[in-house]
Amino acid sequence: MIKQPIAFPAGQPLTRAGAAQLVQIANRYDCRVMIEHCQKLVNAKSMLGLLSLGVEEQAGLTLVADGAEEEAAVAAIVEWLNK
């Protein structure tokens, strides 16, 4: 299991377009990919889950990946976030 603190691009809140891109990236990998915020854990492969976070303040966001391709999934998501 990998846990990595993250922030959305340019410190902006997660938009529908951003959530859609994140879901597409997460679904490429054979592992569980979750986002944790304020003791709430949601599936990063679910658009509804991501948007339910309602993230305005990005402090405390954590990417959690567990499974066969966890390292590749985290690397791809972190690369996308840092664009």
Biopython code that builds the backbone (N, CA, C, O; Angstrom):
import numpy as np
from Bio.PDB.StructureBuilder import StructureBuilder

atoms = [
    (1, "MET", "N", (0.846, -1.180, 0.000)),
    (1, "MET", "CA", (0.000, 0.000, 0.000)),
    (1, "MET", "C", (0.887, 1.236, 0.000)),
    (1, "MET", "O", (1.873, 1.315, 0.733)),
    (2, "ILE", "N", (0.516, 2.195, -0.834)),
    (2, "ILE", "CA", (1.232, 3.458, -0.934)),
    (2, "ILE", "C", (0.289, 4.576, -0.523)),
    (2, "ILE", "O", (-0.857, 4.629, -0.968)),
    (3, "LYS", "N", (0.781, 5.470, 0.330)),
    (3, "LYS", "CA", (0.041, 6.684, 0.703)),
    (3, "LYS", "C", (0.913, 7.871, 0.357)),
    (3, "LYS", "O", (2.069, 7.949, 0.772)),
    (4, "GLN", "N", (0.342, 8.811, -0.421)),
    (4, "GLN", "CA", (1.111, 9.961, -0.889)),
    (4, "GLN", "C", (0.281, 11.234, -0.739)),
    (4, "GLN", "O", (-0.823, 11.308, -1.277)),
    (5, "PRO", "N", (0.787, 12.233, -0.023)),
    (5, "PRO", "CA", (0.075, 13.518, 0.040)),
    (5, "PRO", "C", (0.039, 14.142, -1.355)),
    (5, "PRO", "O", (1.025, 14.085, -2.090)),
    (6, "ILE", "N", (-1.104, 14.740, -1.718)),
    (6, "ILE", "CA", (-1.238, 15.342, -3.041)),
    (6, "ILE", "C", (-1.961, 16.682, -2.947)),
    (6, "ILE", "O", (-2.538, 17.029, -1.916)),
    (7, "ALA", "N", (-1.913, 17.425, -4.054)),
    (7, "ALA", "CA", (-2.702, 18.651, -4.225)),
    (7, "ALA", "C", (-3.114, 18.701, -5.690)),
    (7, "ALA", "O", (-2.366, 18.254, -6.559)),
    (8, "PHE", "N", (-4.287, 19.237, -5.968)),
    (8, "PHE", "CA", (-4.749, 19.337, -7.340)),
    (8, "PHE", "C", (-3.994, 20.449, -8.054)),
    (8, "PHE", "O", (-3.460, 21.349, -7.406)),
    (9, "PRO", "N", (-3.942, 20.397, -9.393)),
    (9, "PRO", "CA", (-3.135, 21.357, -10.157)),
    (9, "PRO", "C", (-3.412, 22.808, -9.791)),
    (9, "PRO", "O", (-4.558, 23.235, -9.649)),
    (10, "ALA", "N", (-2.324, 23.543, -9.644)),
    (10, "ALA", "CA", (-2.348, 24.981, -9.356)),
    (10, "ALA", "C", (-3.122, 25.317, -8.082)),
    (10, "ALA", "O", (-3.572, 26.450, -7.915)),
    (11, "GLY", "N", (-3.282, 24.345, -7.183)),
    (11, "GLY", "CA", (-3.982, 24.597, -5.932)),
    (11, "GLY", "C", (-5.459, 24.882, -6.093)),
    (11, "GLY", "O", (-6.104, 25.363, -5.162)),
    (12, "GLN", "N", (-6.006, 24.590, -7.269)),
    (12, "GLN", "CA", (-7.416, 24.847, -7.560)),
    (12, "GLN", "C", (-8.283, 23.701, -7.064)),
    (12, "GLN", "O", (-7.798, 22.580, -6.915)),
    (13, "PRO", "N", (-9.564, 23.967, -6.805)),
    (13, "PRO", "CA", (-10.482, 22.887, -6.433)),
    (13, "PRO", "C", (-10.637, 21.901, -7.585)),
    (13, "PRO", "O", (-10.382, 22.249, -8.738)),
    (14, "LEU", "N", (-11.044, 20.703, -7.287)),
    (14, "LEU", "CA", (-11.255, 19.681, -8.304)),
    (14, "LEU", "C", (-12.525, 20.003, -9.078)),
    (14, "LEU", "O", (-13.604, 20.122, -8.498)),
    (15, "THR", "N", (-12.386, 20.142, -10.401)),
    (15, "THR", "CA", (-13.526, 20.413, -11.271)),
    (15, "THR", "C", (-14.038, 19.108, -11.862)),
    (15, "THR", "O", (-13.417, 18.059, -11.697)),
    (16, "ARG", "N", (-15.176, 19.178, -12.552)),
    (16, "ARG", "CA", (-15.692, 17.974, -13.230)),
    (16, "ARG", "C", (-14.708, 17.472, -14.273)),
    (16, "ARG", "O", (-14.499, 16.265, -14.397)),
    (17, "ALA", "N", (-14.101, 18.382, -15.024)),
    (17, "ALA", "CA", (-13.130, 17.981, -16.051)),
    (17, "ALA", "C", (-11.906, 17.327, -15.408)),
    (17, "ALA", "O", (-11.404, 16.315, -15.897)),
    (18, "GLY", "N", (-11.437, 17.907, -14.318)),
    (18, "GLY", "CA", (-10.296, 17.334, -13.610)),
    (18, "GLY", "C", (-10.618, 15.974, -13.027)),
    (18, "GLY", "O", (-9.800, 15.056, -13.087)),
    (19, "ALA", "N", (-11.812, 15.843, -12.460)),
    (19, "ALA", "CA", (-12.234, 14.553, -11.905)),
    (19, "ALA", "C", (-12.312, 13.499, -13.006)),
    (19, "ALA", "O", (-11.919, 12.352, -12.795)),
    (20, "ALA", "N", (-12.816, 13.880, -14.171)),
    (20, "ALA", "CA", (-12.915, 12.938, -15.292)),
    (20, "ALA", "C", (-11.533, 12.462, -15.724)),
    (20, "ALA", "O", (-11.344, 11.278, -16.004)),
    (21, "GLN", "N", (-10.564, 13.379, -15.782)),
    (21, "GLN", "CA", (-9.196, 12.993, -16.148)),
    (21, "GLN", "C", (-8.588, 12.065, -15.104)),
    (21, "GLN", "O", (-7.936, 11.080, -15.448)),
    (22, "LEU", "N", (-8.798, 12.374, -13.848)),
    (22, "LEU", "CA", (-8.270, 11.539, -12.774)),
    (22, "LEU", "C", (-8.871, 10.140, -12.815)),
    (22, "LEU", "O", (-8.160, 9.153, -12.629)),
    (23, "VAL", "N", (-10.169, 10.050, -13.057)),
    (23, "VAL", "CA", (-10.846, 8.750, -13.169)),
    (23, "VAL", "C", (-10.257, 7.945, -14.331)),
    (23, "VAL", "O", (-10.015, 6.746, -14.195)),
    (24, "GLN", "N", (-10.026, 8.600, -15.469)),
    (24, "GLN", "CA", (-9.448, 7.905, -16.627)),
    (24, "GLN", "C", (-8.065, 7.359, -16.310)),
    (24, "GLN", "O", (-7.749, 6.226, -16.674)),
    (25, "ILE", "N", (-7.251, 8.139, -15.646)),
    (25, "ILE", "CA", (-5.899, 7.686, -15.285)),
    (25, "ILE", "C", (-5.980, 6.534, -14.295)),
    (25, "ILE", "O", (-5.318, 5.514, -14.486)),
    (26, "ALA", "N", (-6.772, 6.674, -13.250)),
    (26, "ALA", "CA", (-6.875, 5.639, -12.207)),
    (26, "ALA", "C", (-7.384, 4.322, -12.775)),
    (26, "ALA", "O", (-6.951, 3.254, -12.342)),
    (27, "ASN", "N", (-8.297, 4.384, -13.740)),
    (27, "ASN", "CA", (-8.870, 3.162, -14.311)),
    (27, "ASN", "C", (-7.917, 2.391, -15.220)),
    (27, "ASN", "O", (-8.228, 1.271, -15.626)),
    (28, "ARG", "N", (-6.787, 2.958, -15.540)),
    (28, "ARG", "CA", (-5.790, 2.260, -16.368)),
    (28, "ARG", "C", (-5.045, 1.181, -15.580)),
    (28, "ARG", "O", (-4.396, 0.321, -16.175)),
    (29, "TYR", "N", (-5.130, 1.218, -14.267)),
    (29, "TYR", "CA", (-4.285, 0.365, -13.434)),
    (29, "TYR", "C", (-5.086, -0.653, -12.645)),
    (29, "TYR", "O", (-6.196, -0.387, -12.185)),
    (30, "ASP", "N", (-4.491, -1.822, -12.504)),
    (30, "ASP", "CA", (-5.108, -2.931, -11.776)),
    (30, "ASP", "C", (-4.747, -2.830, -10.298)),
    (30, "ASP", "O", (-3.921, -3.589, -9.790)),
    (31, "CYS", "N", (-5.371, -1.895, -9.634)),
    (31, "CYS", "CA", (-5.181, -1.720, -8.199)),
    (31, "CYS", "C", (-6.307, -0.832, -7.692)),
    (31, "CYS", "O", (-7.026, -0.200, -8.466)),
    (32, "ARG", "N", (-6.437, -0.801, -6.408)),
    (32, "ARG", "CA", (-7.417, 0.079, -5.764)),
    (32, "ARG", "C", (-6.775, 1.451, -5.624)),
    (32, "ARG", "O", (-5.663, 1.559, -5.109)),
    (33, "VAL", "N", (-7.458, 2.500, -6.073)),
    (33, "VAL", "CA", (-6.947, 3.868, -5.979)),
    (33, "VAL", "C", (-8.003, 4.701, -5.255)),
    (33, "VAL", "O", (-9.151, 4.788, -5.690)),
    (34, "MET", "N", (-7.596, 5.303, -4.155)),
    (34, "MET", "CA", (-8.522, 6.063, -3.320)),
    (34, "MET", "C", (-7.936, 7.450, -3.027)),
    (34, "MET", "O", (-6.723, 7.653, -3.082)),
    (35, "ILE", "N", (-8.826, 8.393, -2.717)),
    (35, "ILE", "CA", (-8.418, 9.716, -2.246)),
    (35, "ILE", "C", (-9.007, 9.881, -0.847)),
    (35, "ILE", "O", (-10.193, 9.641, -0.621)),
    (36, "GLU", "N", (-8.158, 10.291, 0.074)),
    (36, "GLU", "CA", (-8.585, 10.504, 1.460)),
    (36, "GLU", "C", (-8.535, 11.996, 1.768)),
    (36, "GLU", "O", (-7.557, 12.674, 1.453)),
    (37, "HIS", "N", (-9.601, 12.498, 2.388)),
    (37, "HIS", "CA", (-9.665, 13.907, 2.783)),
    (37, "HIS", "C", (-10.593, 14.037, 3.992)),
    (37, "HIS", "O", (-11.743, 13.601, 3.950)),
    (38, "CYS", "N", (-10.096, 14.624, 5.041)),
    (38, "CYS", "CA", (-10.895, 14.847, 6.260)),
    (38, "CYS", "C", (-11.580, 13.566, 6.733)),
    (38, "CYS", "O", (-12.784, 13.560, 6.992)),
    (39, "GLN", "N", (-10.830, 12.508, 6.841)),
    (39, "GLN", "CA", (-11.289, 11.201, 7.321)),
    (39, "GLN", "C", (-12.350, 10.570, 6.415)),
    (39, "GLN", "O", (-13.059, 9.658, 6.840)),
    (40, "LYS", "N", (-12.465, 11.043, 5.183)),
    (40, "LYS", "CA", (-13.374, 10.465, 4.199)),
    (40, "LYS", "C", (-12.535, 9.833, 3.104)),
    (40, "LYS", "O", (-11.608, 10.461, 2.592)),
    (41, "LEU", "N", (-12.846, 8.604, 2.740)),
    (41, "LEU", "CA", (-12.091, 7.861, 1.742)),
    (41, "LEU", "C", (-13.015, 7.552, 0.570)),
    (41, "LEU", "O", (-14.057, 6.920, 0.743)),
    (42, "VAL", "N", (-12.622, 8.008, -0.643)),
    (42, "VAL", "CA", (-13.457, 7.767, -1.823)),
    (42, "VAL", "C", (-12.645, 7.085, -2.921)),
    (42, "VAL", "O", (-11.422, 7.207, -2.989)),
    (43, "ASN", "N", (-13.360, 6.371, -3.770)),
    (43, "ASN", "CA", (-12.762, 5.655, -4.890)),
    (43, "ASN", "C", (-12.371, 6.659, -5.973)),
    (43, "ASN", "O", (-13.220, 7.391, -6.482)),
    (44, "ALA", "N", (-11.077, 6.691, -6.325)),
    (44, "ALA", "CA", (-10.601, 7.612, -7.364)),
    (44, "ALA", "C", (-10.987, 7.134, -8.759)),
    (44, "ALA", "O", (-10.751, 7.842, -9.738)),
    (45, "LYS", "N", (-11.572, 5.950, -8.865)),
    (45, "LYS", "CA", (-12.044, 5.442, -10.150)),
    (45, "LYS", "C", (-13.518, 5.785, -10.358)),
    (45, "LYS", "O", (-14.133, 5.339, -11.327)),
    (46, "SER", "N", (-14.079, 6.574, -9.451)),
    (46, "SER", "CA", (-15.494, 6.948, -9.494)),
    (46, "SER", "C", (-15.642, 8.465, -9.554)),
    (46, "SER", "O", (-15.223, 9.178, -8.643)),
    (47, "MET", "N", (-16.236, 8.941, -10.625)),
    (47, "MET", "CA", (-16.474, 10.373, -10.785)),
    (47, "MET", "C", (-17.341, 10.899, -9.637)),
    (47, "MET", "O", (-17.052, 11.945, -9.057)),
    (48, "LEU", "N", (-18.391, 10.169, -9.324)),
    (48, "LEU", "CA", (-19.292, 10.575, -8.244)),
    (48, "LEU", "C", (-18.548, 10.628, -6.912)),
    (48, "LEU", "O", (-18.732, 11.558, -6.127)),
    (49, "GLY", "N", (-17.710, 9.624, -6.663)),
    (49, "GLY", "CA", (-16.940, 9.609, -5.425)),
    (49, "GLY", "C", (-16.037, 10.820, -5.296)),
    (49, "GLY", "O", (-15.995, 11.464, -4.247)),
    (50, "LEU", "N", (-15.312, 11.132, -6.367)),
    (50, "LEU", "CA", (-14.400, 12.274, -6.329)),
    (50, "LEU", "C", (-15.143, 13.586, -6.110)),
    (50, "LEU", "O", (-14.739, 14.412, -5.292)),
    (51, "LEU", "N", (-16.229, 13.768, -6.847)),
    (51, "LEU", "CA", (-16.969, 15.020, -6.715)),
    (51, "LEU", "C", (-17.648, 15.142, -5.356)),
    (51, "LEU", "O", (-17.930, 16.251, -4.902)),
    (52, "SER", "N", (-17.914, 14.008, -4.702)),
    (52, "SER", "CA", (-18.541, 14.054, -3.380)),
    (52, "SER", "C", (-17.604, 14.583, -2.303)),
    (52, "SER", "O", (-18.048, 14.945, -1.213)),
    (53, "LEU", "N", (-16.314, 14.628, -2.604)),
    (53, "LEU", "CA", (-15.367, 15.175, -1.629)),
    (53, "LEU", "C", (-15.624, 16.653, -1.375)),
    (53, "LEU", "O", (-15.451, 17.130, -0.253)),
    (54, "GLY", "N", (-16.035, 17.383, -2.412)),
    (54, "GLY", "CA", (-16.278, 18.816, -2.255)),
    (54, "GLY", "C", (-15.052, 19.541, -1.766)),
    (54, "GLY", "O", (-15.138, 20.381, -0.870)),
    (55, "VAL", "N", (-13.904, 19.225, -2.349)),
    (55, "VAL", "CA", (-12.625, 19.740, -1.859)),
    (55, "VAL", "C", (-12.435, 21.199, -2.261)),
    (55, "VAL", "O", (-12.244, 21.505, -3.438)),
    (56, "GLU", "N", (-12.487, 22.072, -1.305)),
    (56, "GLU", "CA", (-12.141, 23.481, -1.518)),
    (56, "GLU", "C", (-10.748, 23.733, -0.925)),
    (56, "GLU", "O", (-9.884, 24.316, -1.581)),
    (57, "GLU", "N", (-10.544, 23.298, 0.294)),
    (57, "GLU", "CA", (-9.247, 23.404, 0.972)),
    (57, "GLU", "C", (-8.495, 22.102, 0.737)),
    (57, "GLU", "O", (-8.987, 21.027, 1.081)),
    (58, "GLN", "N", (-7.308, 22.193, 0.154)),
    (58, "GLN", "CA", (-6.599, 20.991, -0.253)),
    (58, "GLN", "C", (-5.673, 20.411, 0.807)),
    (58, "GLN", "O", (-5.074, 19.360, 0.582)),
    (59, "ALA", "N", (-5.543, 21.048, 1.920)),
    (59, "ALA", "CA", (-4.702, 20.501, 2.978)),
    (59, "ALA", "C", (-5.265, 19.151, 3.412)),
    (59, "ALA", "O", (-6.471, 19.004, 3.611)),
    (60, "GLY", "N", (-4.401, 18.194, 3.553)),
    (60, "GLY", "CA", (-4.821, 16.893, 4.048)),
    (60, "GLY", "C", (-5.293, 15.918, 2.986)),
    (60, "GLY", "O", (-5.848, 14.875, 3.333)),
    (61, "LEU", "N", (-5.097, 16.211, 1.705)),
    (61, "LEU", "CA", (-5.440, 15.260, 0.642)),
    (61, "LEU", "C", (-4.364, 14.183, 0.553)),
    (61, "LEU", "O", (-3.171, 14.488, 0.529)),
    (62, "THR", "N", (-4.792, 12.925, 0.505)),
    (62, "THR", "CA", (-3.849, 11.813, 0.412)),
    (62, "THR", "C", (-4.322, 10.844, -0.660)),
    (62, "THR", "O", (-5.489, 10.453, -0.691)),
    (63, "LEU", "N", (-3.403, 10.463, -1.537)),
    (63, "LEU", "CA", (-3.651, 9.440, -2.542)),
    (63, "LEU", "C", (-3.256, 8.103, -1.930)),
    (63, "LEU", "O", (-2.154, 7.960, -1.402)),
    (64, "VAL", "N", (-4.154, 7.123, -2.002)),
    (64, "VAL", "CA", (-3.897, 5.796, -1.444)),
    (64, "VAL", "C", (-4.064, 4.780, -2.567)),
    (64, "VAL", "O", (-5.111, 4.735, -3.214)),
    (65, "ALA", "N", (-3.039, 3.964, -2.802)),
    (65, "ALA", "CA", (-3.116, 2.929, -3.831)),
    (65, "ALA", "C", (-2.678, 1.598, -3.231)),
    (65, "ALA", "O", (-1.728, 1.532, -2.451)),
    (66, "ASP", "N", (-3.388, 0.544, -3.608)),
    (66, "ASP", "CA", (-3.103, -0.784, -3.071)),
    (66, "ASP", "C", (-3.400, -1.825, -4.141)),
    (66, "ASP", "O", (-4.527, -1.920, -4.628)),
    (67, "GLY", "N", (-2.385, -2.607, -4.506)),
    (67, "GLY", "CA", (-2.603, -3.659, -5.489)),
    (67, "GLY", "C", (-1.410, -3.853, -6.400)),
    (67, "GLY", "O", (-0.336, -3.294, -6.176)),
    (68, "ALA", "N", (-1.615, -4.651, -7.424)),
    (68, "ALA", "CA", (-0.542, -5.085, -8.313)),
    (68, "ALA", "C", (0.186, -3.926, -8.994)),
    (68, "ALA", "O", (1.410, -3.961, -9.120)),
    (69, "GLU", "N", (-0.541, -2.907, -9.431)),
    (69, "GLU", "CA", (0.086, -1.804, -10.169)),
    (69, "GLU", "C", (0.061, -0.493, -9.385)),
    (69, "GLU", "O", (-0.026, 0.585, -9.971)),
    (70, "GLU", "N", (0.138, -0.590, -8.072)),
    (70, "GLU", "CA", (0.024, 0.599, -7.226)),
    (70, "GLU", "C", (1.093, 1.643, -7.506)),
    (70, "GLU", "O", (0.798, 2.837, -7.537)),
    (71, "GLU", "N", (2.339, 1.204, -7.712)),
    (71, "GLU", "CA", (3.423, 2.161, -7.947)),
    (71, "GLU", "C", (3.221, 2.916, -9.245)),
    (71, "GLU", "O", (3.417, 4.130, -9.296)),
    (72, "ALA", "N", (2.830, 2.209, -10.296)),
    (72, "ALA", "CA", (2.592, 2.850, -11.591)),
    (72, "ALA", "C", (1.417, 3.807, -11.521)),
    (72, "ALA", "O", (1.461, 4.887, -12.109)),
    (73, "ALA", "N", (0.367, 3.424, -10.807)),
    (73, "ALA", "CA", (-0.814, 4.283, -10.673)),
    (73, "ALA", "C", (-0.461, 5.576, -9.949)),
    (73, "ALA", "O", (-0.841, 6.661, -10.391)),
    (74, "VAL", "N", (0.261, 5.467, -8.842)),
    (74, "VAL", "CA", (0.650, 6.660, -8.083)),
    (74, "VAL", "C", (1.544, 7.551, -8.935)),
    (74, "VAL", "O", (1.364, 8.768, -8.954)),
    (75, "ALA", "N", (2.503, 6.961, -9.638)),
    (75, "ALA", "CA", (3.402, 7.746, -10.478)),
    (75, "ALA", "C", (2.643, 8.498, -11.570)),
    (75, "ALA", "O", (2.929, 9.669, -11.819)),
    (76, "ALA", "N", (1.691, 7.852, -12.218)),
    (76, "ALA", "CA", (0.914, 8.475, -13.286)),
    (76, "ALA", "C", (0.042, 9.610, -12.747)),
    (76, "ALA", "O", (-0.055, 10.669, -13.367)),
    (77, "ILE", "N", (-0.582, 9.392, -11.612)),
    (77, "ILE", "CA", (-1.459, 10.420, -11.037)),
    (77, "ILE", "C", (-0.641, 11.608, -10.555)),
    (77, "ILE", "O", (-1.025, 12.753, -10.793)),
    (78, "VAL", "N", (0.475, 11.361, -9.886)),
    (78, "VAL", "CA", (1.328, 12.449, -9.417)),
    (78, "VAL", "C", (1.878, 13.247, -10.601)),
    (78, "VAL", "O", (1.958, 14.474, -10.540)),
    (79, "GLU", "N", (2.257, 12.553, -11.676)),
    (79, "GLU", "CA", (2.740, 13.244, -12.887)),
    (79, "GLU", "C", (1.644, 14.157, -13.447)),
    (79, "GLU", "O", (1.912, 15.303, -13.806)),
    (80, "TRP", "N", (0.406, 13.647, -13.520)),
    (80, "TRP", "CA", (-0.701, 14.464, -14.023)),
    (80, "TRP", "C", (-0.953, 15.663, -13.115)),
    (80, "TRP", "O", (-1.199, 16.763, -13.610)),
    (81, "LEU", "N", (-0.897, 15.478, -11.816)),
    (81, "LEU", "CA", (-1.130, 16.566, -10.873)),
    (81, "LEU", "C", (-0.066, 17.649, -10.965)),
    (81, "LEU", "O", (-0.345, 18.819, -10.702)),
    (82, "ASN", "N", (1.144, 17.270, -11.333)),
    (82, "ASN", "CA", (2.259, 18.227, -11.374)),
    (82, "ASN", "C", (2.423, 18.918, -12.734)),
    (82, "ASN", "O", (3.378, 19.669, -12.935)),
    (83, "LYS", "N", (1.499, 18.669, -13.661)),
    (83, "LYS", "CA", (1.571, 19.334, -14.982)),
    (83, "LYS", "C", (1.223, 20.793, -14.868)),
    (83, "LYS", "O", (1.229, 21.509, -15.870)),
]
sb = StructureBuilder()
sb.init_structure("model")
sb.init_model(0)
sb.init_chain("A")
sb.init_seg("    ")
for serial, (resi, resn, name, xyz) in enumerate(atoms, 1):
    if name == "N":
        sb.init_residue(resn, " ", resi, " ")
    sb.init_atom(name, np.array(xyz, "f"), 0.0, 1.0, " ", f" {name:<3s}", serial, name[0])
structure = sb.get_structure()
